[in-house]
């Protein structure tokens, strides 16, 4: 089955473990080694699980239950606290060995944030700082007491305690114009420090020292017990953790919601900047001025003109994007180097506190944060999920779903994801195993994995200006084009959301066939939103798109460069671009393009409202709205040029050749199918997947001991896939 995964990166993912799968014959019915789990060369069924702390052997009971009473074959799991400690390593090694003895694979969270204590011991001067900028108005006589408190930082890896605090600068605002560099004057005298601690920084400012000013600005810095993102020691330390665990035999590594610590205010927009000597040096190297002064300028607009402020914000946020992307890339590459090309890198880089939190956390680096398969979590927008699937490669994407309003939200997530070409990474309590409806739904959906060789077809690319989405001074902060794309989805037109930085990366390009492509996806239309601050290379690309076979639409001003300078009149012109697009207009343009084609081939029926299509032409239905275990349906629809009649429950997928011959089929409780040149009637409903390999049909039946005669007439090459019973 190794050729089921077309993406080279995805195929390599399971190369190392494929050899351990039991051999299957090509001459008759067989069972594979883990008879109720998917073979290891298919996208796995994943459960997020916690292994516990050293000294506790409860993991054996938990793994036994998962192995005996679920179909899950892959576990993403948190490691013990302080993973650099020998006792944590030894515990993980024992857990991995036991999991393997039960036929399970594990990817363990070895993120550097789970070794904060060890990093602090080795590099006490390489901790992360937050610079807090606050303005204090001057009124009345007497000294001004200015106080800035620290703020608590915490994420899924625990709290990052404050270690220290110190005063960095005090400025007075002088003169009538705030936009002159001379308006911001550093105060050297008349400032008395009252307190510098991890809790607060407090100063008294003498009246005479601030004479003539209407406000003073205080910059205080607080040090946190977490590695400095810009520290040159971070990546080598992270790599040493991976190497420390090489002998465990673990099947992959996790990096979950990487970036700066989460903030729940508006971050730098409110005066809270990530700060360190290394960040300041990188900022200066990128063309910035004195870091602290520029942070005051970026937040309050004091000390320079607006164009320079825009440029400073662009520079600061681009550094957040590029450095976090570099760290993510290193983690991916080093995981593959240490554990082998088959190691599974998991989970997601998305966090979810939009638009401020994710922007200041990692610069929306999700497309640069390399993973095996596209991965997100919680209620992330579908157009982002499908886009990440195209960037990362592989036929499916995963969404890690939390215990939100269980079980109803879990039921809905299973079917919503399946319909959009996705699967769940279940972050759900153990009682899920007793939930017969959820487990039956999952057993139906997994049949699609046998024949899914391409991602969901989304004919529209909504490309957002990455710099504009990160610039809190400009009007488009946090606008990733998601609303536009989701409106298209609501109209029945699937769309991917893509950052403009994917143009310079080379991932978003024009193919030899004249269509814009992103991974396996070819686009009929491209909508570019908010091109302000984009480099010349973006407009060069858009001009080429305007001459391609892909419709081009352009929305938003494009008057300023990345440096905040006015763009030349000719530089703003993009010929052949539709201006001021709306979702309805884009949808109508696609309808006009498709209608003559449908008429030419006499396609009599429009697509079903919930009908989905993969980029390789596979058509499928996934339904569980009435019954969480899967809806019974009897439908007639068109897949490409051919009329399809199908009776099944929950899922049905089919791909036909240009001549109308069957290429692949997957369905749960299939009763009948009539499509192109293929006909099949079954006396009893059957779960099955059937595909053509090297010119021959081979297949899988689920939950029965022997394929019925009607299936044996198609091929003798069948594998039996079992279903397990829930725990008592």
C-alpha positions as CSV (number, residue, x, y, z in Angstrom):
1,X,0.0,0.0,0.0
2,X,3.0,2.3,0.0
3,X,1.9,4.0,-3.2
4,X,-1.2,5.3,-1.5
5,X,0.6,8.4,-0.4
6,X,1.6,10.5,-3.3
7,X,3.5,13.3,-1.6
8,X,7.2,12.5,-1.2
9,X,7.3,14.1,2.2
10,X,4.3,12.2,3.4
11,X,5.4,8.9,1.9
12,X,8.8,9.3,3.7
13,X,6.9,9.8,7.0
14,X,6.1,6.1,7.4
15,X,8.9,4.5,5.5
16,X,10.7,3.4,8.7
17,X,7.7,1.7,10.2
18,X,6.2,0.1,7.0
19,X,8.7,-2.7,7.2
20,X,7.2,-3.9,10.5
21,X,3.8,-4.4,9.0
22,X,2.8,-8.0,8.5
23,X,3.2,-9.2,4.9
24,X,0.0,-9.4,2.8
25,X,-0.5,-11.7,-0.1
26,X,-1.8,-10.7,-3.5
27,X,-3.6,-13.9,-4.0
28,X,-6.3,-14.1,-1.4
29,X,-7.9,-12.7,1.8
30,X,-5.5,-11.7,4.5
31,X,-5.2,-9.8,7.7
32,X,-2.4,-7.4,8.6
33,X,-0.5,-7.5,11.9
34,X,-2.5,-4.9,13.9
35,X,-5.8,-6.3,12.6
36,X,-8.1,-3.5,13.9
37,X,-5.7,-0.6,13.1
38,X,-4.9,1.1,9.8
39,X,-1.6,0.0,8.2
40,X,1.3,2.4,9.0
41,X,1.6,3.8,5.5
42,X,-1.8,5.5,5.7
43,X,-2.6,8.8,7.5
44,X,-3.0,7.5,11.1
45,X,-5.9,7.8,13.6
46,X,-4.5,10.0,16.3
47,X,-5.3,10.5,20.0
48,X,-3.7,13.1,22.2
49,X,-2.7,11.3,25.4
50,X,-0.8,12.2,28.6
51,X,1.8,9.7,29.8
52,X,2.1,10.9,33.4
53,X,5.2,11.6,35.5
54,X,8.2,9.3,36.4
55,X,7.5,6.7,39.1
56,X,3.9,6.2,37.9
57,X,3.1,3.1,35.9
58,X,-0.5,3.9,35.2
59,X,0.5,4.4,31.6
60,X,0.4,0.6,31.2
61,X,-3.3,0.4,32.0
62,X,-4.1,3.4,29.8
63,X,-2.1,2.0,26.8
64,X,-3.7,-1.5,27.3
65,X,-7.2,0.1,27.1
66,X,-6.3,2.1,24.0
67,X,-4.7,-0.9,22.3
68,X,-7.5,-3.3,23.2
69,X,-10.6,-1.0,22.8
70,X,-9.9,1.5,20.1
71,X,-8.7,1.8,16.6
72,X,-6.2,4.5,17.4
73,X,-2.7,3.6,16.2
74,X,-0.8,6.8,16.9
75,X,-0.6,8.9,20.1
76,X,0.6,12.4,20.5
77,X,1.7,12.8,24.1
78,X,3.1,15.3,26.5
79,X,6.5,14.4,28.1
80,X,7.1,14.7,31.8
81,X,8.2,18.0,33.2
82,X,11.8,19.1,32.6
83,X,12.5,16.7,29.8
84,X,16.3,17.3,29.9
85,X,16.4,15.4,33.3
86,X,17.6,11.8,33.1
87,X,14.5,10.5,35.0
88,X,12.2,12.1,32.4
89,X,14.2,10.4,29.6
90,X,14.1,7.0,31.3
91,X,10.3,7.3,31.9
92,X,9.7,8.1,28.2
93,X,11.9,5.2,27.1
94,X,9.8,2.8,29.3
95,X,6.5,4.2,28.0
96,X,7.6,4.0,24.3
97,X,8.8,0.4,24.7
98,X,5.5,-0.6,26.3
99,X,3.5,1.2,23.6
100,X,5.4,-0.5,20.9
101,X,4.7,-3.9,22.6
102,X,1.0,-3.1,22.2
103,X,1.4,-2.1,18.5
104,X,1.1,1.7,19.2
105,X,3.3,4.5,18.0
106,X,4.1,7.7,20.0
107,X,5.2,11.2,19.2
108,X,6.5,12.9,22.4
109,X,6.5,16.6,23.2
110,X,10.2,17.5,23.5
111,X,9.8,21.3,23.1
112,X,12.4,23.4,24.8
113,X,9.8,25.0,26.9
114,X,9.5,21.7,28.8
115,X,13.2,22.1,29.8
116,X,13.0,25.7,31.1
117,X,14.8,24.8,34.3
118,X,17.8,23.2,32.6
119,X,18.0,26.1,30.1
120,X,18.1,28.6,33.0
121,X,20.8,26.7,34.8
122,X,23.0,26.6,31.7
123,X,22.2,30.0,30.3
124,X,20.9,32.4,33.1
125,X,21.6,35.4,30.9
126,X,19.5,34.1,27.9
127,X,16.0,34.5,29.3
128,X,13.1,36.2,27.6
129,X,12.2,39.7,28.6
130,X,9.1,41.8,28.1
131,X,9.5,45.5,27.6
132,X,6.5,47.5,28.9
133,X,6.1,51.0,27.6
134,X,3.6,53.3,29.5
135,X,2.8,57.0,29.2
136,X,2.1,59.1,32.3
137,X,0.5,62.6,32.0
138,X,1.9,65.5,34.0
139,X,-0.5,67.5,36.0
140,X,-0.1,69.8,39.0
141,X,2.9,70.3,41.2
142,X,5.1,67.9,43.0
143,X,6.9,64.7,41.8
144,X,5.2,62.2,39.6
145,X,5.0,58.6,40.9
146,X,5.1,56.3,37.8
147,X,4.6,52.5,38.4
148,X,4.6,49.6,35.9
149,X,3.6,46.1,37.2
150,X,4.7,42.9,35.6
151,X,2.1,40.6,34.1
152,X,1.6,36.9,34.4
153,X,2.6,34.7,31.5
154,X,1.3,31.1,31.2
155,X,0.6,28.6,28.4
156,X,0.0,24.8,28.0
157,X,3.5,24.1,29.1
158,X,3.0,25.9,32.4
159,X,3.7,29.3,34.0
160,X,6.7,31.3,33.1
161,X,7.5,33.0,36.4
162,X,8.9,36.5,36.5
163,X,12.5,36.4,37.6
164,X,13.4,40.1,37.8
165,X,12.4,43.6,36.8
166,X,14.3,46.8,36.0
167,X,14.0,50.3,34.8
168,X,15.2,50.8,31.2
169,X,14.5,54.3,30.1
170,X,12.5,57.4,31.0
171,X,11.6,60.0,28.4
172,X,9.8,63.3,28.4
173,X,7.7,64.5,25.4
174,X,8.8,68.0,24.5
175,X,7.7,70.5,21.9
176,X,4.5,71.0,20.0
177,X,4.9,68.3,17.4
178,X,5.1,64.6,18.5
179,X,6.4,63.6,15.0
180,X,9.7,65.3,15.4
181,X,12.7,63.2,16.6
182,X,13.5,65.9,19.1
183,X,10.0,65.4,20.7
184,X,11.3,62.4,22.6
185,X,14.0,63.3,25.1
186,X,15.6,60.8,27.4
187,X,15.7,61.9,31.0
188,X,19.1,61.4,32.8
189,X,18.4,63.4,35.9
190,X,15.5,63.9,38.3
191,X,14.5,60.2,38.2
192,X,14.6,58.3,41.5
193,X,14.0,54.5,41.4
194,X,11.7,53.5,44.2
195,X,11.4,49.8,43.4
196,X,12.8,47.3,40.8
197,X,11.5,43.9,41.4
198,X,9.8,41.0,39.7
199,X,6.5,42.5,40.7
200,X,6.9,46.1,39.6
201,X,9.1,49.0,38.6
202,X,8.3,52.3,40.4
203,X,10.0,55.7,40.0
204,X,9.6,59.2,41.2
205,X,10.1,62.0,38.6
206,X,11.0,65.4,39.9
207,X,8.9,68.3,38.7
208,X,11.8,70.4,37.5
209,X,13.2,67.5,35.5
210,X,10.0,67.3,33.4
211,X,9.5,71.0,33.1
212,X,7.7,72.0,29.9
213,X,6.5,68.5,29.1
214,X,2.9,67.3,29.2
215,X,3.8,63.6,29.7
216,X,6.6,61.3,30.5
217,X,7.1,57.8,29.1
218,X,8.6,55.0,31.2
219,X,10.1,51.8,29.8
220,X,10.5,48.9,32.3
221,X,11.6,45.4,31.5
222,X,10.7,42.1,33.2
223,X,12.6,38.9,32.8
224,X,10.7,35.6,32.6
225,X,11.8,32.0,33.2
226,X,11.6,30.9,29.6
227,X,14.3,30.9,26.8
228,X,14.8,34.0,24.8
229,X,13.4,33.3,21.3
230,X,16.3,35.2,19.7
231,X,19.0,33.5,21.9
232,X,21.8,31.9,19.8
233,X,21.7,29.0,22.3
234,X,18.1,28.1,21.8
235,X,18.4,25.9,18.7
236,X,21.5,24.0,19.8
237,X,19.9,23.3,23.2
238,X,16.7,22.1,21.5
239,X,18.7,19.8,19.2
240,X,20.6,18.4,22.2
241,X,17.2,17.4,23.8
242,X,16.2,15.5,20.6
243,X,19.6,13.8,20.6
244,X,19.2,12.9,24.2
245,X,16.0,10.9,23.3
246,X,17.3,9.2,20.2
247,X,17.7,5.9,22.1
248,X,14.1,5.8,23.1
249,X,12.9,4.7,19.7
250,X,10.0,7.2,19.8
251,X,8.1,7.6,16.5
252,X,8.1,11.4,16.3
253,X,8.3,14.6,18.2
254,X,5.8,17.3,19.1
255,X,6.0,21.1,19.0
256,X,2.7,22.6,20.2
257,X,1.8,26.3,19.7
258,X,5.4,27.4,19.5
259,X,6.2,31.1,19.8
260,X,6.6,33.8,22.4
261,X,4.5,33.4,25.5
262,X,0.8,34.1,25.0
263,X,-0.5,37.6,25.6
264,X,-4.2,38.3,26.1
265,X,-4.0,42.1,25.6
266,X,-3.1,43.8,22.3
267,X,0.6,43.2,22.8
268,X,2.9,45.8,21.3
269,X,0.0,47.8,20.3
270,X,-0.6,48.5,24.0
271,X,3.2,48.8,24.7
272,X,4.3,45.3,25.5
273,X,7.3,44.3,23.4
274,X,9.4,41.1,23.4
275,X,12.8,42.2,24.4
276,X,16.4,40.9,24.7
277,X,19.9,42.0,23.7
278,X,19.7,39.5,20.8
279,X,16.4,40.8,19.6
280,X,17.7,44.4,19.8
281,X,20.8,43.4,17.8
282,X,18.7,41.6,15.1
283,X,16.5,44.7,14.9
284,X,19.5,47.0,14.4
285,X,20.9,44.6,11.8
286,X,17.6,44.8,9.9
287,X,17.9,48.6,9.6
288,X,16.2,49.7,12.9
289,X,17.3,52.3,15.3
290,X,17.9,52.1,19.0
291,X,15.5,49.4,20.1
292,X,13.9,50.8,23.2
293,X,13.4,54.3,21.6
294,X,11.8,52.7,18.5
295,X,9.5,50.7,20.7
296,X,8.2,53.9,22.3
297,X,7.9,55.3,18.8
298,X,6.0,52.2,17.5
299,X,3.5,52.3,20.4
300,X,2.8,56.0,20.9
301,X,3.9,57.6,17.7
302,X,6.3,59.9,19.5
303,X,9.6,60.8,18.0
304,X,9.2,60.5,14.2
305,X,6.8,60.7,11.2
306,X,4.1,58.1,10.4
307,X,6.0,56.5,7.5
308,X,9.0,55.7,9.7
309,X,6.6,54.3,12.4
310,X,5.0,52.0,9.8
311,X,8.4,50.8,8.7
312,X,9.5,50.1,12.3
313,X,6.4,48.1,13.0
314,X,6.9,46.1,9.8
315,X,10.5,45.4,10.7
316,X,9.7,44.3,14.3
317,X,6.9,42.0,13.3
318,X,8.8,40.5,10.3
319,X,11.6,39.6,12.7
320,X,9.1,37.8,14.9
321,X,7.8,35.9,11.9
322,X,11.3,34.9,10.5
323,X,12.9,33.9,13.7
324,X,10.0,31.7,14.9
325,X,9.9,30.2,11.4
326,X,13.6,29.4,11.6
327,X,13.2,27.7,15.0
328,X,10.2,25.6,13.6
329,X,12.2,24.6,10.6
330,X,15.1,23.5,12.7
331,X,12.9,21.4,14.9
332,X,11.4,19.7,11.9
333,X,14.7,19.0,10.2
334,X,16.5,17.9,13.4
335,X,13.7,15.6,14.4
336,X,14.0,13.9,11.0
337,X,17.8,13.7,11.3
338,X,17.8,12.3,14.8
339,X,14.8,9.9,14.6
340,X,14.9,9.1,10.9
341,X,12.8,10.3,7.9
342,X,9.8,8.3,9.1
343,X,9.6,10.3,12.3
344,X,6.2,12.1,12.6
345,X,6.5,15.8,13.4
346,X,3.3,16.9,15.1
347,X,1.2,19.0,16.2
348,X,0.1,22.6,15.3
349,X,1.6,26.1,15.4
350,X,-1.7,27.8,15.7
351,X,-2.9,29.2,19.0
352,X,-6.2,31.0,18.7
353,X,-6.3,34.4,20.4
354,X,-6.9,36.4,17.2
355,X,-6.0,38.8,15.9
356,X,-3.5,40.0,18.5
357,X,-2.3,36.9,20.3
358,X,-1.1,34.9,17.3
359,X,0.4,37.9,15.5
360,X,2.6,38.8,18.5
361,X,3.3,35.1,19.4
362,X,4.8,33.9,16.1
363,X,3.8,36.4,13.3
364,X,1.2,33.9,11.8
365,X,4.1,31.6,10.9
366,X,1.8,28.6,10.5
367,X,2.7,28.0,6.8
368,X,6.4,28.2,7.6
369,X,6.1,25.9,10.7
370,X,6.8,22.7,8.8
371,X,4.8,19.7,9.9
372,X,3.9,16.3,8.5
373,X,0.4,17.0,7.2
374,X,-1.3,20.3,7.8
375,X,-2.3,20.7,11.4
376,X,-4.4,23.1,13.4
377,X,-6.6,23.0,16.6
378,X,-9.8,24.0,18.2
379,X,-12.2,26.0,16.0
380,X,-9.7,27.1,13.4
381,X,-11.1,28.5,10.1
382,X,-11.5,25.8,7.5
383,X,-9.8,27.9,4.7
384,X,-6.7,27.9,6.8
385,X,-6.8,24.2,7.5
386,X,-7.2,23.3,3.8
387,X,-4.4,25.7,2.9
388,X,-2.0,24.2,5.3
389,X,-2.8,20.8,3.8
390,X,-1.6,22.1,0.5
391,X,1.6,23.6,1.9
392,X,2.6,20.6,4.1
393,X,1.6,17.9,1.6
394,X,-0.2,14.7,2.2
395,X,-3.8,13.8,1.4
396,X,-5.4,14.9,4.7
397,X,-5.0,17.5,7.4
398,X,-5.6,17.2,11.2
399,X,-7.3,19.3,13.7
400,X,-6.6,18.7,17.4
401,X,-10.1,18.9,19.0
402,X,-10.5,19.7,22.7
403,X,-13.1,18.6,25.1
404,X,-15.5,21.4,24.3
405,X,-19.2,20.6,25.0
406,X,-18.4,16.9,24.7
407,X,-19.9,14.9,23.0
408,X,-21.9,17.1,20.7
409,X,-19.0,19.2,19.5
410,X,-16.9,16.0,18.9
411,X,-19.6,14.5,16.8
412,X,-19.8,17.7,14.7
413,X,-16.1,18.0,14.4
414,X,-15.7,14.5,13.0
415,X,-18.1,15.1,10.2
416,X,-17.2,18.7,9.4
417,X,-13.5,17.8,9.2
418,X,-14.1,14.7,7.1
419,X,-16.3,16.7,4.6
420,X,-13.4,19.1,4.2
421,X,-10.7,16.5,3.7
422,X,-9.6,16.5,7.4
423,X,-9.3,14.2,10.4
424,X,-9.3,14.6,14.1
425,X,-6.5,14.4,16.5
426,X,-8.7,13.6,19.5
427,X,-7.9,15.6,22.6
428,X,-10.8,14.0,24.4
429,X,-11.3,12.1,27.7
430,X,-11.0,8.4,28.1
431,X,-14.8,8.0,28.0
432,X,-14.6,8.6,24.3
433,X,-13.7,4.9,24.0
434,X,-17.1,4.0,25.4
435,X,-18.9,6.4,23.1
436,X,-20.2,4.0,20.4
437,X,-21.5,6.7,18.2
438,X,-18.2,8.6,18.0
439,X,-16.2,5.5,17.6
440,X,-18.5,4.2,14.8
441,X,-18.2,7.6,13.1
442,X,-14.4,7.4,13.3
443,X,-14.4,3.8,11.9
444,X,-16.5,5.0,8.9
445,X,-14.3,8.0,8.2
446,X,-11.1,6.1,8.3
447,X,-12.1,4.1,5.3
448,X,-11.5,7.2,3.3
449,X,-7.8,7.1,4.3
450,X,-7.4,4.0,2.0
451,X,-8.2,6.0,-1.2
452,X,-7.5,9.6,-0.2
453,X,-4.4,10.4,-2.3
454,X,-5.0,14.2,-2.6
455,X,-6.3,17.1,-0.6
456,X,-9.7,18.9,-0.9
457,X,-10.2,20.8,-4.1
458,X,-10.5,24.5,-3.3
459,X,-10.6,26.4,-6.6
460,X,-10.0,29.9,-5.1
461,X,-6.9,31.2,-3.4
462,X,-7.5,34.1,-1.0
463,X,-4.0,35.6,-0.5
464,X,-3.5,38.1,2.3
465,X,-0.8,40.7,2.6
466,X,1.3,39.3,5.4
467,X,2.9,42.6,6.4
468,X,-0.4,44.4,6.4
469,X,-1.9,41.7,8.6
470,X,0.9,42.2,11.1
471,X,1.0,46.0,11.2
472,X,-1.1,47.3,14.1
473,X,-0.6,50.9,13.0
474,X,-2.2,50.3,9.6
475,X,-5.9,49.5,9.0
476,X,-5.6,45.8,8.2
477,X,-4.1,44.3,11.4
478,X,-5.3,40.8,11.9
479,X,-7.0,40.6,8.5
480,X,-6.0,37.3,7.0
481,X,-8.8,37.3,4.4
482,X,-10.6,34.6,6.4
483,X,-14.0,36.4,6.3
484,X,-13.8,36.6,2.5
485,X,-12.9,33.0,2.2
486,X,-15.5,31.8,4.6
487,X,-18.1,33.8,2.7
488,X,-17.1,31.9,-0.4
489,X,-17.4,28.6,1.5
490,X,-21.0,29.6,2.5
491,X,-21.7,30.1,-1.2
492,X,-20.5,26.6,-2.0
493,X,-17.1,27.7,-3.3
494,X,-14.1,26.3,-1.4
495,X,-11.2,28.6,-0.9
496,X,-7.7,28.5,0.7
497,X,-6.2,31.3,2.7
498,X,-2.5,31.9,1.9
499,X,-0.1,34.5,3.2
500,X,1.7,36.6,0.6
501,X,5.1,35.5,2.0
502,X,4.4,32.2,0.2
503,X,5.1,34.0,-3.1
504,X,8.7,34.7,-2.2
505,X,9.1,31.2,-0.7
506,X,8.2,29.9,-4.2
507,X,5.4,27.7,-2.9
508,X,2.7,29.9,-4.5
509,X,3.6,29.9,-8.2
510,X,2.3,29.7,-11.8
511,X,2.7,26.2,-13.2
512,X,3.6,25.1,-16.7
513,X,-0.1,24.7,-17.4
514,X,-0.7,28.4,-16.9
515,X,-2.6,28.1,-13.6
516,X,-1.6,29.4,-10.2
517,X,-0.7,26.4,-7.9
518,X,0.0,25.8,-4.2
519,X,1.1,22.2,-3.5
520,X,-1.3,19.9,-5.2
521,X,-3.9,22.6,-5.7
522,X,-4.5,24.5,-9.0
523,X,-6.6,27.7,-8.7
524,X,-9.3,29.0,-11.1
525,X,-9.2,32.4,-9.2
526,X,-6.8,34.3,-7.0
527,X,-8.1,37.1,-4.7
528,X,-5.3,39.3,-3.2
529,X,-6.5,41.3,-0.2
530,X,-4.5,44.2,1.5
531,X,-1.4,44.5,-0.7
532,X,-0.1,47.5,1.3
533,X,3.6,47.3,2.2
534,X,4.2,44.4,-0.2
535,X,7.6,44.1,-1.9
536,X,8.0,44.6,-5.7
537,X,8.3,40.9,-6.1
538,X,4.7,40.5,-5.1
539,X,3.5,42.9,-7.8
540,X,5.7,41.2,-10.4
541,X,4.0,37.9,-9.5
542,X,0.5,39.5,-9.6
543,X,1.2,40.9,-13.1
544,X,2.1,37.4,-14.3
545,X,-1.1,36.0,-12.7
546,X,-3.0,38.7,-14.6
547,X,-1.7,37.1,-17.8
548,X,-2.2,33.5,-16.7
549,X,-5.3,31.2,-16.9
550,X,-6.2,32.1,-13.3
551,X,-8.7,34.9,-12.7
552,X,-7.1,37.7,-10.7
553,X,-8.9,40.0,-8.2
554,X,-7.2,42.7,-6.2
555,X,-8.7,44.4,-3.1
556,X,-7.1,47.2,-1.0
557,X,-4.7,50.1,-1.2
558,X,-1.2,49.6,-2.4
559,X,0.3,53.1,-2.0
560,X,3.2,52.3,0.5
561,X,6.3,50.1,0.4
562,X,7.5,47.9,3.3
563,X,9.5,50.9,4.5
564,X,6.5,53.1,4.6
565,X,7.5,55.1,1.5
566,X,5.1,56.2,-1.3
567,X,5.0,53.7,-4.1
568,X,5.5,54.9,-7.6
569,X,2.4,55.3,-9.8
570,X,3.5,52.7,-12.3
571,X,4.4,50.3,-9.5
572,X,0.7,50.3,-8.3
573,X,-0.6,49.1,-11.7
574,X,-1.6,45.5,-12.1
575,X,-3.2,44.9,-15.5
576,X,-6.0,42.4,-15.9
577,X,-6.9,42.5,-12.2
578,X,-10.5,42.8,-11.2
579,X,-10.8,45.6,-8.6
580,X,-12.9,45.7,-5.5
581,X,-14.0,42.1,-5.6
582,X,-16.7,40.6,-3.4
583,X,-17.3,37.0,-2.6
584,X,-20.5,37.0,-4.7
585,X,-18.6,38.4,-7.6
586,X,-15.9,35.8,-7.4
587,X,-18.4,33.0,-7.1
588,X,-20.3,34.3,-10.1
589,X,-17.1,34.5,-12.2
590,X,-16.5,30.8,-11.5
591,X,-20.1,29.9,-12.3
592,X,-19.8,31.6,-15.7
593,X,-16.6,29.6,-16.4
594,X,-18.1,26.2,-15.3
595,X,-21.6,26.6,-16.8
596,X,-20.6,26.1,-20.5
597,X,-18.5,23.2,-19.6
598,X,-21.3,21.4,-17.8
599,X,-23.6,22.1,-20.7
600,X,-21.1,20.8,-23.2
601,X,-20.8,17.5,-21.4
602,X,-24.5,17.4,-20.6
603,X,-24.1,17.3,-16.8
604,X,-27.7,17.3,-15.7
605,X,-27.4,17.8,-12.0
606,X,-25.7,20.5,-10.0
607,X,-23.4,19.3,-7.2
608,X,-25.0,18.3,-3.9
609,X,-24.7,21.1,-1.3
610,X,-22.3,19.0,0.8
611,X,-20.6,17.1,-2.0
612,X,-16.8,17.3,-1.8
613,X,-14.1,16.8,-4.3
614,X,-10.4,16.1,-4.0
615,X,-7.8,17.6,-6.4
616,X,-7.3,14.2,-8.1
617,X,-11.0,14.1,-9.0
618,X,-12.3,11.8,-6.2
619,X,-15.8,12.8,-5.2
620,X,-17.2,12.0,-1.7
621,X,-20.0,12.6,0.8
622,X,-19.5,12.6,4.6
623,X,-22.7,12.9,6.6
624,X,-23.5,12.6,10.3
625,X,-25.9,15.5,11.1
626,X,-29.0,13.4,11.9
627,X,-27.2,10.4,13.4
628,X,-23.7,11.1,15.0
629,X,-22.6,7.6,14.0
630,X,-23.4,8.4,10.3
631,X,-26.5,9.3,8.2
632,X,-28.1,6.8,5.9
633,X,-28.4,8.2,2.4
634,X,-29.5,7.3,-1.1
635,X,-28.2,9.9,-3.5
636,X,-27.7,10.6,-7.2
637,X,-25.0,13.1,-8.2
638,X,-22.3,13.8,-10.8
639,X,-18.7,13.1,-10.3
640,X,-17.0,14.8,-13.2
641,X,-18.8,13.7,-16.3
642,X,-20.4,10.6,-14.8
643,X,-23.7,10.1,-13.0
644,X,-23.3,8.3,-9.7
645,X,-26.1,6.6,-7.7
646,X,-25.0,5.4,-4.2
647,X,-26.7,3.9,-1.1
648,X,-24.5,4.0,2.0
649,X,-24.2,5.3,5.5
650,X,-21.9,8.1,6.7
651,X,-19.3,8.1,4.0
652,X,-19.1,7.4,0.3
653,X,-16.2,8.2,-2.0
654,X,-15.5,7.3,-5.6
655,X,-13.0,8.1,-8.4
656,X,-13.6,7.2,-12.0
657,X,-11.2,7.2,-15.0
658,X,-11.8,9.4,-18.0
659,X,-13.4,6.3,-19.6
660,X,-15.7,5.8,-16.7
661,X,-13.9,2.8,-15.1
662,X,-13.5,2.5,-11.4
663,X,-10.3,3.8,-10.0
664,X,-11.2,3.7,-6.3
665,X,-14.2,3.4,-3.9
666,X,-14.7,3.7,-0.2
667,X,-18.0,3.5,1.7
668,X,-19.5,2.5,5.0
669,X,-22.5,0.2,5.0
670,X,-22.5,0.2,1.2
671,X,-25.6,-1.3,-0.3
672,X,-25.3,-0.3,-4.0
673,X,-23.4,1.9,-6.4
674,X,-24.0,2.6,-10.1
675,X,-21.3,4.9,-11.6
676,X,-19.9,5.0,-15.1
677,X,-19.0,1.5,-16.1
678,X,-19.2,0.2,-12.5
679,X,-22.1,-1.6,-10.9
680,X,-22.3,-3.2,-7.5
681,X,-25.2,-4.6,-5.5
682,X,-24.7,-6.1,-2.0
683,X,-27.2,-8.3,-0.2
684,X,-26.0,-7.0,3.1
685,X,-24.3,-3.6,3.8
686,X,-20.5,-3.7,3.9
687,X,-17.7,-1.3,5.0
688,X,-15.1,-1.3,2.3
689,X,-12.4,0.4,0.4
690,X,-11.4,-0.6,-3.1
691,X,-8.6,0.8,-5.3
692,X,-6.6,0.0,-8.3
693,X,-2.9,-0.7,-7.9
694,X,-0.6,-1.7,-10.7
695,X,-3.7,-2.2,-12.9
696,X,-5.3,-4.6,-10.4
697,X,-8.1,-4.1,-7.9
698,X,-7.4,-4.7,-4.3
699,X,-9.4,-3.8,-1.2
700,X,-10.3,-3.9,2.5
701,X,-13.5,-4.9,4.2
702,X,-14.2,-3.9,7.8
703,X,-15.9,-5.6,10.6
704,X,-16.7,-8.9,8.8
705,X,-14.8,-12.2,8.6
706,X,-15.1,-12.7,4.8
707,X,-15.9,-10.6,1.8
708,X,-19.2,-11.5,0.2
709,X,-19.3,-13.2,-3.2
710,X,-20.1,-9.9,-5.0
711,X,-16.8,-8.5,-3.8
712,X,-14.8,-11.6,-4.5
713,X,-16.1,-11.4,-8.0
714,X,-14.2,-8.1,-8.4
715,X,-10.9,-9.3,-6.9
716,X,-9.6,-12.0,-4.6
717,X,-7.1,-9.5,-3.1
718,X,-8.9,-8.5,0.1
719,X,-7.7,-7.6,3.6
720,X,-9.9,-7.9,6.7
721,X,-9.9,-4.8,9.0
722,X,-11.4,-5.5,12.4
723,X,-13.4,-3.3,14.7
724,X,-12.9,-3.5,18.4
725,X,-15.5,-3.5,21.2
726,X,-15.6,-0.6,23.7
727,X,-14.4,-1.2,27.3
728,X,-17.0,-2.2,29.8
